[in-house]
Amino acid sequence: MSAALTRSEKKRQDILAAAKQAFQQEGYDKTSMDRIAKLASVSKRTVYNHFESKEVLIMTLMAEMWQQVMHSPAVHFKPDVPVREQLIELLLREIEAMSDEEFLALNRVAFGYFFFEPDAMKRQLERMGVQETAMMSWLKAASESGQLKPLDANQASTQLHGLIKAEAFWPQMLRIAPVLTEPERVSLAERSADLFLSHYQA
């Protein structure tokens, strides 16, 4: 059982939830720290004590969302299960997480801001890039087992995400295509796994 949150941790969570709501409803530019404080039922000073600016808030929300997608739920490599079956399961979980409407909505807000702040985007990507994801851990284990060729797990993970994001993230975030149906998600996971394994399977 997880430990109870401290008063400060609870306030931090309330502020993040309020910021997410405000950003989604009003956009980044129109959201004020006063508005976030009101939604979180805390003082503006309390908001600034936890987050020094709106940029830090949006970056924190983005980092937490991407961490949820990339790290949870973890799929551990199983030497006795066909590698294709495992990879499809891993890809399906990430496709489903990327298809969440709240996840897409906040990404639209964040990218609307980052588009005009490329340095902030670069800093955020660098922060996320140093973390080992569930996908990277699985790829390393599969390669070490001999079922995949020797590979750079970071590069291979980027290639896999490129395959699924082309159909299951970017078109939806840009609102040029609907969220994939369940059969479409399965098809994308299978096609992406097969293309990846055509090069990397030992």
N, C-alpha and C positions, 0 to 999 in steps of 0.2 A: 504494500500500500504506500502510495507516495505521501510525503510529508505535506502538512497543511501550508498554504502560502502565507508568507508574512504580510503584514498590512501594506508594506511598500511594494511587494511583488504583486499583490492584488490590484493596487492602484495602477501599476505599470500595465497589467493586462487590460484593465478597464480603459486606460488611455489608448492602447493599441486598438482595442475593439471600437472605440469611439472614432479614432482616426480612420480606420477602415471604412466605417459607415459614412463618415463625412466625405472622404475622398471619392467613394463610389457615387454618392448622391450629388455632390457639388463640383467634383473635379479638384485637381491639385491647386490650381491658381486661386480658386474662389474659397477654398477652405482656410479658415483662420485658426490660430491657436486658441482664440477665445471660444470659437465654435466647438473645437475638440474638448476644451475644458468643460464646457456646458454639458456636452453629451456624456462625458465621463463622470460628471458630478464631482469635479475636483476644481481647485483653484488653478488659474493660469500659471502661477508660480510653481505648483506641483508638476504641471506638464513640463515646464522648462527644467525642473530638477531632474526629470527622467530623460528628456529628449531636448537637446539644445536648439533644434530647429525642425521645420517641416521636412527638410531634406533627410535628416536623420530618421524621422518617423517613417517616411516612405521607404527608405532603404532598409530599415529594420523589418517592416512588413514584407517587403520583397524577399529579404534573406530568409525569413521564417517560412514563407510560403514555398520557396524553392527547396528549402531544407526538408519540408514535409514531403514534397514530390520525390526528391532524389534519395532520401534516406529511409522513408517509411512507406509501406511496410517492407522490411528487408527480406530478400529472398536469398537464402544461403545455398551455395553450390552443393549439389548432391552427386557424388561420383557414380552412384548406381542408377541414376535417372538419366535418360537420353538428353544430351545437351540442347537439342532443338526444343524439346518440350519445356525445359527450364527457361530458356531464353524467351520463348513466347509468353510464358507466364509473367516474367519480369517486365517485358515490354507492355503487356496488357495492363499491368498495374500502373505503370507510368502514364500510359495513354489515358486511362480512366481518371487519374489525378489531374492531368492537364486539361481534361474536358470539364472539370468542375466550373460551374457558372461564376461562382464567387472568385475563384482563382483567375479566370479569364478577365472578369470585370476589373479587378485590382491591377492586373498586368496592363490593361489599357490605360488606366490612370497613371501608373508608374512610367510606362513608355512614353506617354504624352509629355511627361516632365523630362525624362532622360533624353528625349530627342533633341531638346534644346540645351541639354547639359551633358555633352559627351564625356567630359572629364569625370563627372559623377558616375556615369554608367561604367566607365573603365574601372574606377575604384571598386564599384560593387561587384563587377565580374571577376576582378582579381581576388576579392575576398572569398567569393564562392568557389573560385577555381582551385584554392589550396585545400579544400575539403574533399575527403575521399567519399564518394557516393556509394550507395548500395550496388549500383551497376558496376562501378569500378572494382569493388571488392569481389563481386561475382566473376567478372572477367579475369581478374588476377588468379583466382582459385581455379577456374576452368583451364586457364593456360598452364598453371603449375601442375595440374593433374595430367596434362598431356592431351586433353580432348580438344583444346584450341592451340593453334600455333603460338610461338612466342610473340608477345605483342606489347605495345604501350597502352596500358589500361585507360589512361586519360584520353589519348587520341582515339582509341576504339570506342570509348563511351561517347565521345563527341560525334563520331560517325553514326552511331546508332541513334542518338538523339536527333541528328539531322534528318534521318530517314523518317522518324515518326512525327517530328514537329512540322515537316512539310505538309502533312495532311491533317494532323490532329491538334495543332496549336496555332500556327501563324494564320491560316485562313479564318479560324474562329475568332482569334483576337482582333483581326482586322474587319470582322463581320462580313466577309465575302463568301462564307460557307457556313452551314449549320454544324452543330456538334455532331460527331459521328454516331451512328446507331451502333448497337452492340455487335451485329454481324460485320459492320464496316470496321470496327475496332479489332475484331478477331482477324479479319482479312489483312489489315494493315500490320498487325503483329506478326502474322505468319509470313507475309511477303518480306518484311524487314528482316526477320530472323533468317529466312532462306538466302536473301541477298548477302547478308553479313557472313553467314556460315559458308557460302560458296567460296569465300576468300580465306576465312580464318579457321575453318574446321580442320583439325589435324588429320 
